[in-house]
Amino acid sequence: MTIEQQVAAAQAEMTQGMLYEVGDRVGLLRQVLAELGHPENKFKLIHIAGTNGKGSTTQMLRTILTTAGYRSGAFMSPYLRSPFEQITIDGQMITAADFLTAFAQVKQALGELTLPPTALSKFEWYFILAMVYFQQQQVAWVVIETGLGGEFDATNALDQPELVIFTKIAYDHMALLGDTLTAIATTKSKIMRPGVPVISYPQQAPEAEMVLRQAAQHNRATYWQPQQLKYTIERFDLTGMTVSLTSEWFTWSQLTLRLVGEFQVANLATVLTAVHVLQQLITIPNKCIRQALSQVQLPGRLQVIGQRPTVLLDGAHNPDGSQALVTTLQRLTPHRPLTLVLGMLRDKNYRKMLQLLLPRAQRVIVTTPDNPQRHLPANELAAACRQIAPDLPLSICAAPQQALRLAHQQTAVDDLIVVTGSFYLVKELLPDD
């Protein structure tokens, strides 16, 4: 078999297990890691949970560590083009050869435990593979995102992080995590470990904040949060922004970011607080922080993929993300007519998302994302749009590519097209470059 065929065969074995993990799987994953010799204990870990902002926070931190001279891995989701994007070292994806090596090692460990490959979900497979790969590559640091929640998430099999970070906690996955911010925050707080410093997003909702503080106190963990955050945005456009910010933990002037959106300032403050704590453990020169932040990009998050008309892709897939998108558009392009291309999942709070998005639009084109188990059919999404904005011009397209072509036909060159609602929609329309 070619290496591509070997990868396809391995991935086929990995995807025959559960689509979603059910119940407490952490004990099983700890068994697998133990059989592998605990690869996760061979490097230093930063564990990140939260509803929104995990990707930005992970990428900023990992890039800072790399720029400061530390070989650094990241485990992130979702991916947009290749599942290998979930496992990176210094920004480079795992190679097919390294993937196959790690896969064989994990499969052998499962065999020793008399477990078939289907014993793990796809996400659990990639998590364990990442730990093996990072050990093989002798990384110094790894930044790891939770997949879903915290308490029962695969990544909660990790026992010895150096830092635990919480990005913004908001409403999402309520069927699994609970329908209150208190319940959601409680589940996420379970990644805390005794004595391990906790970093929290500066603008947490009070209910979530109370849970995190109490959990940190219970774990005798220092709780770091930039409560006295002040900032000034000196430049703000579709290429990024320049921001100066201070808190009780840091003072920075004119940091340049390629990330777009005022909401990124709070993510940046979370990162700078984490770096402040890390600088008590390792050397991270300030010039490396500044250089790293100017390099960070996140595909599929307020990403410009076309001009005349301007076309933006944004993976906002819950009401908090949609609100952040609308706020950014109001600041960046308050008077430009907007065509929305929407595709959503039925298990999301899509009605609330539509209530936030539709008032900003001049027309909307709905389509169906490529997720047969979870997608909201375009005709159902159209019906929801008509209930909320009955006078808004609306078109239905079966395929996302067709929807984007129609948007170009209906939109003047000086206007704006925004594709949003689901990462599954963004995946299909992301350019190949």
N, C-alpha and C positions, 0 to 999 in steps of 0.2 A: 504493500500500500504506500501511496505517497504520504508525505507528512500532513497534507491537508486532509486526506482520507482518514488518517489516524486521529487527527483532532476531531473530525466530524463523528467518528465512531465513539471516541471518549465522551464527547458532549452528548451524544445520544444516550449513553449509559447514565450520564448525570441528570438528564431531563426526564427519566422514566419514573423518578420518585415523586414525592408530593409536590404539588404546585405551591402549597403554603404549609408552613410548620403548624402543627396543632398541639397546644399544651406545652408543658415544660420539656424542652429538648436539650436544655443546657447540660444536664447530667450525661446524656449520651455523647454530646460533643466533647465533654471533658474526658470521657473514656477514650475517644478516638485520639485526642491530642496526647493523652498519656501513652497510648500505644505507639505514637509517633515520637515519643521522647520529649514531649513538651517543647516543640519548636518555638512557641509563643513566648517562652521565657528567655530566649537567647538575644532579645533586643528590647529596647525601651519603647513603651507604648503610650500613646495618647488616645483616649477613648472619647468619642463624640456622639451625643444623642440630641434629639430635638426634632421639631416638625419641619421647619424651614431654615435654610441657611447652612445646613451641614456641608454641602458641597463647596460653597465659597470658603467657609471656615477651614475645612480640611485642606483645600488647595493653597490657601494663603499660608497656613502653618507649615505644610510639607515643603513649599517652595522656600520659605524662610530657612528651614533646617538644611535643605540642600545647598542653598546659597552660602550658608555659614560653614559649609564643609562637611556636613554629616550625611552619609549615605542613608537616604530616607525613603521608606515605602509608604504607600497609601492604599487603603482598601475602601472603595467607594461604590455607590450605586445611585441611580440606575446608570446603565451604559447607553450610549446613543448609536454607535456604529458597530462596535465589536465587544463581546463579553469580556475580552481581555483588558478593556479599559478599566475594569474594576480592580485590577491588580497592577500597580505601577511602582517603579523605583526611579527616583529622581525624574519623574515625569514621563518615563518610558514604559510602555506596556510590556507585560510578560510576553516572551517569544513563544512560538508554537513548540519549539524543542523543549524549552523549560517547562511549559505547561504539561507536556506529555511526561516528562520526568517526575514532576510533582504528582500528577494524576496516578502514575504507576505506584508511587510510594504510598499514597492515600488508599488506593484500592487494595494494596497488600495489607495495610493496617486493618482495613475493614474485614478482610479475609481472616486475619488472625483473631478477630473478635467474632468470627462466624456471622458477619453482617453482609448482606448483599449491597451492591451499589445503590439500590433503590431505598436503602435505609435512610439516606440523606436527601433532603430537598436540594434543588438546584442552588439556592442561595447558600445553604450549609456547605455544599461541595466547594463552591468558590471561596468561602471563608477559610475552610481547612486548607485548601490548595494554597491560598495566599500565605498562611502561616508557614507552611513547609517551604514555599519559594523564598520568602523573606529570610528564613534561616539559612537556606542553601546559598543565598547571595550575600550573607553576612552584613545585613543592613545594621545601622546603629539605632535608628528610630523608625517607628511606624505610626502613622495616624490612621485610625480606624473609625469608620462611621457605623453606627447601628443600622440594621436594615429596617426594622419596624419595632417601635416601642423601646424596650430595654430589658425588662425582667426576664422575658422568655425569648429574647432575641439570641440568635446564634452567637453573636459577638460577646454576649455576657458570660461565655465560657472562659473569658480572659480574667485572670485573677490579680494581676500585678501591674496595673497601669501606673505611670508616673503622674499623670494628670487626667481628670475627668472634666469634660466640657459640655455645657448645655447651651445649644443655640435656642432660637425662639421656639417656645412651646405654644402651639395653636391647635385648632380643631382639624383632625384628619384621622382616618382609619378608626372611626368611633366604634364600629361594630366589634373591633378587636381590642381597642385600648380603653373604651369607656366614653361616655357622652358628656363629661364635664372636664374642664381643665385640671381640676384637682385629681381626677382619676387618671387622666393622661400623664400628668406630671409624676404621679405616684409610680406608675409603671416605668417611666423613663428613669426615675431616680434610683432604680434598683441596680444601675451600673456603678453606683458609688462603691468605694471600698474603704475599709477603716484606715484613717490617717492619710488618705490620698487627697491632695488639694483639689478643690472643686472651683471651676470657673463658670460664671453664668452671664448670659446675654444681658445687656444693661437695661432692657426695657421689657422684662418679663411681666406678664399679667400677674396681678397681686395673688390670685389663687395658686398659680404655678410657683411663684416666688416663695410663698409660705411653705409649700411642700418641699421645695429644694433646700431651703434654709434648715428646716426641721430634720430632713434626712442627713444633711451635712453634719449637723450637731450630733445626731444619733451616731454617726460614723466617726465622730471626733476629727472631722476634716475641716481645714481652714476653707473659708468661703470667700472667693474673690469675685467682686462684681463692681464694674465702674459706675458707681451711682452718681458721681459728680461730673458726668460727661458733658462737655461743651465742644461744639465744633462749628467750623465755618467752611462752606464749600466755595472755593474760589473759581473752579471751572467745572462745568457740568454739561456734557453732551453725549452723543451716541458712541463716542470713542472711549469714554471713561470720565474720570473726574480728578480734581486736585482738591485735597481737603486738609485742613489743620484741625487738630483735636487735642483736648487735654482731659485728664481725669485725675483722681487722687493717686493713680498708679503710673501715669505717663504724660509726657508733653511732646507732641510732634507737630512740626510745621510743614506745610506744602508736600504732603505725601501724594504721589501720583498713582492712580489705579486705572487699570483697563476695564475693571468691572463697572457696570452701569447701574445707577439707581441709588437714591438717597438711603434706602433701607440697608445698603451695603455698609454704610458708616457704622451702624450698630454691630454688624458682623465684624468689621475691622476693629472696633473697640474691644470686642470679645477676644480677638486674636492678639491684640497688643497687650491685653491683660494677661493672657496665657504666656506670651513671650516674656513679660515682666517676671512671672514666676519661674519660667525656664531659665532665665538669666541668673537665677540664684543657684542653678544646678550645673549649667554648661555655659560656654562662651558663645554669645551671639552678638557680633558687632552691629551697632546701629546702622552702619552703611549697608550691611547685608540685608537688614530688614527693609530699608528703603528701596534697594535694588530689586529685591524679591517681589515686593508689592507692585512694582511697576510692570512686572512680567505676567502676573496671574491672569489667565483667561478661563472662562467656563463656557464651553459650547452649549448651545440650547438655552442659555439664560440671557435674555435681552440681547441676542446675537443678531447683528445686521448681516443679511445674506443677499441683499440686492439694493440697487439704487435706481431712482427715477422709474417707478416709485420706490421709496424706501420700504424694504421688507424686513420685519423683525420676527425672530423666533423666540418664544419664551415658554418654558416648560411649566409655568404656574398651573397647579392641578388641585388647589384647594382655595377656599375663600381668602385666607390670609395672603397667599401668593397672588391671587387676582387683584386684591386691594393694593399690594405693593406695585404691581404692574400699572394699574390705573393711576396711582399717585405719580409714578415716574413719567408716564405719558403726559399727564397734566403739566408737569414741570418742563419736560423736554419739548413737547409739540402741542401746546395748548390749543392752537387754532388750525391744525392740519386735519382735514377730513380723514376719517379712519374707516378702513374696511377690515372687519374681523373675520378670520378663518378659524372656525371652532370645531374641535372634536374632543369629546369627553368620555369618561368612564361612568357606568351607571352606579357604581358603589361610592362615588364622590358626591359631595354636596353641590351638585351642578346648578341647582336653582339659585342658590346664594351667589355662586360665581357669576351666573348670568345677570343677576340683579346689579352686580358691581360693574360688569363689563359693558352691557348693552347701552346704558345711557351715554357712553362716550363715543359710540359708533354711529356712522352714517349709513352703513349697510353691513349685513352679516351673511356669511356663507358657511353652512354647516356640512360636516362630513363625518365619516365613521373611522375612528382610529383602528389600527391593526392589533386588536386584542380580542379574539373571538369570545373568550370566557367572560370578559368584563366590559366590553365596549357598549356605549349607549348608541343605538342605531340613529342615523342622521335624521330620520323622520320624527323620532321621539324628541330629539334635541330641538328640531325645528318647532315642534308643538310647544315645547317649554318656552322657546324664544317668543313665539306669538302670544302666549299668555302674558308674558312680562312686558313686551314691547310690540303691541299689535300693529303699529304703524311703521315699524322699521323695515325697510326693504330686505327681503330674505330670499336666499337661493339654497337649494339642496344639491350636493354633489356626492356621488357614491364613493369616489376615490379622492384621497387628499391631493394627489398631483393635479387632478381635474379641478379641484376647488381652488388651488393656487393659480392655475392658468386663468380661471374665470375671474379671480380677484384682480389679476393684471389687466384683463380686458375691461373691467368695470371701474378701475381706479386711475385717476389722472396722474401724470408723472410727478407732480409736486405733492401728492398725497401720501398716505401711509397705509401699509398693510401689516397687520399683526396676526401671527399664527400662534394660537395658545389653547390651553385647556387640558393638555395631557402630554407627557413625555413620549407616549406612543405616537402621537401625531407629529411631534417635533422630529422624532427619529426618521419618519418617512420622508420628511421634506428637507432634512439637513443636506447641504451640498457634500459632494464626495471629496473635496479638497482637504 
